[in-house]
Amino acid sequence: MNLALILQMAADGLHGRAAVGPKHNALSYTQLYEKAQRVSAWLAARGARRADLVGVNSEAVPLLLFGAALAGVPFVPLNYRLADDRLRALAGRTIPAVAVTDTSAVDRLSGIPGVEVVPRAEFLAVAGDESVSATRDWGGDPDDVAVLLFTSGTTGEPKAAVLRHRHLVSYVVSTVEFMGADSDEATLVSVPPYHIAGITALLSSVYAGRRVVQLPAFDAREWVRVARAEQVTHAMVVPTMLGRILDELGRDTLPALRSLSYGGGRMPAPVIERAMELLPHVDFVNAYGLTETSSTIAMLGPDDHRTAWASEDPAVRRRLGSVGRPVPSVELEICDAAGKPLPAGARGEIWVRGPQVAGEYLDRRAVRDHGWFPTKDEGCLDEAGYLFVEGRLDDVIVRGGENMSPGEIEDTLRAHPAVLDAAVVGLPDTEWGERVVAAVVLRAGTGATEEELRLWVRERLRSSRTPEHVTFRTALPYTDTGKLLRRELRAELVHEQETRFA
C-alpha cells in the first residue's frame, strides 16, 4: 500500500465530499484525485526524480504530495524561511527535480542546474486543465521513498530523513479510522508543509474523510478568525502557537472545536491548564514524535488530560506534563549509553521501534539491531508507562560530573508567577566544566529579580541545579514549528558572558 492508494480509497468511498479548501468552495475527494492524476502525468513528462515544494500551505501541497506518490517520485518540501544560500544548497541536493514555488521564491531558486522552477499558479493551472492526460499508474512500491524531509538543522547541517510509503501508511492506518470522520468535520492545518506534522495531518484527514482547511502561515488572529468562519472541529498546533491563540481568544471560546492536538516542543503546564479551563468542551491530545518516526509515537489522550488535571495525587497530576503512552503499534524503551533498557523512573535515551519507524537518512541508516531507533531524546517512563520527555541528549548540562536536564529547571522557573517563558543552557566553566545559566521572559506587568528566581529554583531543586546567572529577555529564539533554538541562545549567552567579563 502506498500514499496514492489512500487518496484513491477516499475518492472511491467519499466521492463528492469536501476534501480541501473553504466550505463553500472546496475540492471534492473525486476532484482532488483527478487533479493529482494530472500532476502525476505532468511530473512523468518532465522526467523529474524529485518533486520539490517551496511555499506556504496551499492547494498545491496535497496535489504535489499525492501527484508525486502516483508518479513514483519523492515529495520534498523545503523550508522557505531559510536564507537564500541555505535554501539553494538544499534544493541542489534534490536534483534532478521539479520545484513548485510561491512567486516570491522563483528568483531564489533560479539558475540551479538540475532544478526546474515552476511557479505555483502555473502548476495549479496544469492540475486544473482537463485537457491534460491523467496518469493511470499506481505509483511506487511500498518500499519506495515517499517523502524526503530535511531536519531543522538547529544543531548542525540539515539531514535528509527518508520516509518510505510503508512507514507513512503504517502510521495513518494504525492511528486513524478509515472514513471515520463526520461530513461536517474540518481540520485546520497551520504548521508549515516542510514539517512532518503538516504532512501527516493531510494524510490522516484524507484517510478519515475530513475536510482540510489551510492557513498559509500562522498568525493567532487569523487562526481564530478562520477557525470560526470555517467551523473547524480539529486542529494541531505547537506550544508557542497555543499560547498566542489563548491570548487572542481572551475569555471567548471556539464552540465548533472538538479536538486540539499539540506537540513539537515542551508544553508549559500553565498554558495547557489555561487552555483546558477556557475550552472545557475540547479534547486535548499531546502527540510526541519525530520526523524519523513518521510523526506520533506516544500520545496523551483527552481522558488522560482530564484525569491528571482533576487529580490531587501528585504522581497522576504530573502526567499532564507527560507525552502519554506509546501508540499501540510502537514499542518504546528508555536505555542507557550502552543501549541497555532502564527501569521505570530512570532517565536515559528514548529508543523506539515499529512499522512506522524509518530511522533512515539519505546517506545512512540509524536503526540498530532488531529494528530499534535511538531518538537522541532524553526521557523516562513512570510506573504506569507514561513517557516524560526531558529534551535532547545534546542539551544535557554536565556540571562537576553531574548530568542535569535543562527541562526540569525550565519547568521550575515557569512555575514562578512572573515567568512567561524560560530556557536553560550550560556555558563553559573552568572549574565545573559547565555552569547553569537561564534566560527568562517575564509576564507583562510583573517583575522579578535575578536573586528571587535563583532562590525560587534553589528551594525546589538541588542547589547544583540553581542557575548561576539569570538574564532577562523580551523573547526567546524559536523555530516557526516551536523548537527552541538552544544552540543559537547558547552562542548569544557565551558572547554576553565574554563581553561581561572582558
Secondary structure, DSSP 8 states (H G I E B T S, - for coil): --HHHHHHHHHHHHTTSEEES-TTS-EEHHHHHHHHHHHHHHHHHHT-SEEEEESSSSTHHHHHHHHHHHHT--EEE--TTS-HHHHHHHHHTT-SEEEEE-GGGHHHHTT-TTEEEEEHHHHHHHHH-TTS---------TTSEEEEEE---TTSS--EEEEEHHHHHHHHHHHS-TT-S-TT-EEEE-S-TTSHHHHHHHHHHHHHT-EEEE-SS--HHHHHHHHHHTT--EEEE-HHHHHHHHHHHTT---TT--EEEE-SS---HHHHHHHHHH-TTSEEEEEEEEGGGTEEEEEE-HHHHHHHHH---HHHHGGGGS--EE-TT-EEEEE-TTS-B--TT--EEEEEESTT---EETTEE---GGG-EEEEEEEEE-TT--EEEEEEGGG-EEETTEEE-HHHHHHHHHTSTTEEEEEEEEEEETTTEEEEEEEEEE-TT----HHHHHHHHHHHS-GGGS-SEEEE-S---B-TTS-B-HHHHHHHHHHHHHHHT-
